[in-house]
Each structure stands twice: as C-alpha cells, then as structure tokens.
Amino acid sequence: MPVKPSDSQRNAATFLALFGLMIIASSLLALIIMVLPQAIGVVLVVGGFAIMAALQYMIWGYWLSNTAPAAPDLVDGHAGPARGGGGIGSAGDDEHS
C-alpha cells in the first residue's frame, strides 16, 4: 500500500507550485509591459482588485471560518418557534378555526 505524504509535505508542494506559477506569471507580465507600455494601467487596476479581494478574504473569510456557529434555539428538542407561535396561517394556529 502506498504511503500518503504528510500534511506539511503536501502544503510545501502546494506552496512551491504556487510560487512557480507566480514567477512564470510575473515574467510573462513583464514581457507584455515591455511590448505594450499602456498595459501597466490595466495591470494596476486588476492588481488593485486582486489585493482588495485578498484583504476581504483575510479579514472576513478566514476570520469567520474560525468562529463557531451559534447554536439554534431549541424548543422541545427541535429548532423553530414554540407551539402555536408559528405566525399567521400556521398549522398550530387554532385561533381562527
């Protein structure tokens, strides 16, 4: 049976692959800017949106993924409103029958 790599080995491989992709993308971007100097504006706008998206993820996505969800309100062992309190037209509403 093959041996599975540890989490740290998989994380290192993922980081190395992402780093390689960043180097290749940066090289291609540098070549494009050398050929088309007007492309720097597009790069700055797209880069600005990417930085804002990364900050949004770090501030909200990562922080909220580490918080535990609140427990639902339990009534008689079930989630939901109390008996008879289901609102207008609910099955437990005997007032209008």
C-alpha positions in Angstrom: 0.0 0.0 0.0 1.5 3.4 -0.9 2.4 5.8 1.9 0.5 9.0 1.9 2.5 12.2 2.3 2.0 14.2 5.5 0.1 17.5 5.6 3.3 19.5 5.8 4.7 17.8 2.7 1.5 18.5 0.8 1.5 22.1 1.9 5.1 22.5 0.9 4.4 21.1 -2.5 1.4 23.4 -2.9 3.4 26.4 -1.9 6.2 25.5 -4.3 3.7 25.1 -7.2 2.1 28.4 -6.4 5.4 30.2 -6.2 6.5 28.7 -9.5 3.2 29.9 -11.1 3.8 33.4 -9.7 7.3 33.5 -11.2 6.0 32.5 -14.6 3.1 34.9 -14.5 5.4 37.8 -13.4 7.8 37.0 -16.2 5.0 37.0 -18.8 3.6 40.2 -17.4 7.0 41.9 -17.6 7.3 40.9 -21.2 3.8 42.2 -22.0 4.6 45.6 -20.3 7.9 45.8 -22.3 6.0 45.3 -25.6 2.9 47.3 -24.6 3.7 50.0 -22.1 0.0 51.0 -21.9 -0.8 47.7 -20.3 0.6 48.9 -16.9 -2.7 50.7 -16.3 -4.7 47.6 -16.8 -2.3 45.7 -14.6 -2.6 48.2 -11.8 -6.4 48.1 -11.9 -6.6 44.3 -11.9 -3.9 44.1 -9.2 -5.9 46.6 -7.1 -9.0 44.4 -7.3 -6.9 41.3 -6.5 -5.4 43.0 -3.4 -8.9 44.1 -2.3 -10.2 40.6 -2.8 -7.3 39.1 -0.8 -7.8 41.6 2.0 -11.6 40.8 2.1 -10.8 37.1 2.4 -8.2 37.6 5.1 -10.5 39.9 7.1 -13.8 38.2 6.7 -13.5 34.8 5.2 -10.6 33.5 7.3 -11.8 35.2 10.5 -15.3 33.9 10.2 -14.3 30.4 9.3 -12.6 30.1 12.7 -15.7 31.2 14.7 -18.1 28.6 15.8 -21.7 29.0 14.5 -24.3 29.9 17.1 -26.5 27.1 18.4 -30.1 27.2 17.1 -32.9 28.0 19.5 -34.3 24.6 20.6 -37.9 24.2 21.5 -39.0 20.8 22.7 -35.8 19.4 21.2 -36.5 20.8 17.8 -35.3 24.0 16.1 -38.1 26.5 15.4 -40.7 28.6 17.0 -42.7 27.5 20.0 -46.0 25.6 19.5 -48.8 28.0 18.4 -46.2 30.7 17.7 -45.6 29.8 14.1 -47.2 33.0 12.7 -50.2 33.8 10.6 -51.7 30.8 9.0 -49.5 28.2 10.7 -50.7 24.7 11.4 -50.6 25.4 15.2 -52.8 28.5 15.0 -56.2 27.4 16.5 -57.4 30.9 16.9 -59.1 31.2 13.5 -60.5 27.7 13.1 
